[in-house]
Amino acid sequence: MPRATASGEPGLSEAQRRARGLAGAGFLGLAVAALRWPRALSLPASLAAGWLGASHLVAAAIRYRGCPELGAIPTLVLGRRVETRCGPWELLEARLGLETPKEGEDRDGIACACR
């Protein structure tokens, strides 16, 4: 079961944190690689990939559930949760079996007496 965030809301599971961290590292790698592209493309591509990478690493570190690009860094800076939803991550987590079960359900969506 995922640990709660500092605000008491359910955070990411360990598998979800690893997925966000891996995505962040990949985006940062892309940002560095983009610096070698033709000049007209390198700066915008590197900045965009750098923002995606940094926000995904912050989301993993603070167990941010939602859209990392829009809410993870503002949540950290403001000191309060900024609510967002992230369709791409929700679809990916469902496909990979990483989604957090709802209260009273096991991983297969079957009602259980779990706490």
N, C-alpha and C positions, 0 to 999 in steps of 0.2 A: 504494500500500500504506500502511495507517495506521502512524503512528509509534508506537513503544512508549511506555508510560507510564513514570514514574520507577521503578516496581517491575519493569520489564522485560516486562510483559504487553502484548499488543497493545491499542492504544487505538482511538479512533474515527477514521474517515477524515475528510477535510475536509468532505465532503458531510454526513456524520452530525453533525459538530460544528456546521455551519451550521443543520441542522434542529433540534438541541437549543437552540442560541442563539435561533433564531426562535421556537420554542415558549416559551422563557423570557421573551423580550420580550413575547410575546402575553399570557402569564399575568400579567406585571407590569402591563401595560396594563389587563387585566381587574380586577386588584386596585385600581388607582386608580379605574377607572370604578365599581366596586362601592361605593366610599365615598359615592356619590351616591344609592344605593338606599335604600329605607325602612330606618330604624334597626335593626329586628330582624334584617334580612338582611345589612346592610352590613358589620358587623364580622366575622362568621364567614366570609362569602364573600371579603372582602378578605384576611383572614389565610390562608385556604386557597390562594387564587390567588397571594398573595405568596410562600408557601412553595414552591409549584410553580414559580413563575417563578425564584426565587433558586436552587433546586436544579438546574433545567435550565441556568441560566447557569453555575453551578459545574461541572456535568457537562461542558459544552462547553469550559470553560477548562482543566480538568484531564484531558480526554479520557477521562472515566469511562464505561466500558461496563457497562451494567446499568441498574437502576431508579434514575433520578435522585432521585426523592422519598425513597427509603429509604437510598441508599448514597453519593451524591455528597458531601454535606456531612459525614457521619460520616467518610468517607475523608479529607477535607481536615483535619478537626479532629484525628483520631486519628493521622494521618501514616502510615497503613497501609491497604491496600485492604480494603474491606468488600464481600464478594461478594454480589451480588443478581442476579436475572434480571428482565427486563422484557418480558412478553408483548406489551403494546400497541406498544412501540417495535419489537420484533422483527417483528411483523406489518406495521407501517407501513413499515419499512425494506425488507422483502421486496416489498411492493406497489409502492414507489417505486424499487426497484432500488438501494437504498443499502447493502444488507448487505455485509459484508466477506467476500470469498471465503475458503474454508477453505484451509489450507496445501496446495499442490499442485493447486489448482483455479483456473480463471479465473472471471470474473463469471457465466458461464452454468452453472457447476457441472461443467464439462468438465475432465478431468485434463489438466494441462499441466506443462511442465518449468520453471515459473517459480520464482524464488527468493523 
